[in-house]
Amino acid sequence: MENCTTKEQLIDFYRNEYEEQYHRPFLELSLTKLGNLSDTSPVKLTDNQRADIQEKLDEENFSPETFFSGLELLSFEQIGYVGW
């Protein structure tokens, strides 16, 4: 992960190296870890990101593609912050 320099590389890393059992918990953690930051933090979730990620988590058939589309909602910095 530390060798990734683009969002696409990070998503590919998660696609190839991250076990499916951790997909949902990662998105859940993104809501709490990024959502509880101060308003001045550059990685804080926007209201739209929060709503869109929650919508993904509420999907009845959460799949790997649901996870990857959730990652697409986040910036490179946000993915790295949650995954750290």
Sequence and secondary structure as in RCSB ss.txt:
>XXXX:A:sequence
MENCTTKEQLIDFYRNEYEEQYHRPFLELSLTKLGNLSDTSPVKLTDNQRADIQEKLDEENFSPETFFSGLELLS
FEQIGYVGW
>XXXX:A:secstr
 TT  SHHHHHHHHHHHS GGGHHHHHHHHHHHHHTS TT TT   HHHHHHHHHHHH TT  HHHHHHHHHTS 
HHHHHHHH 
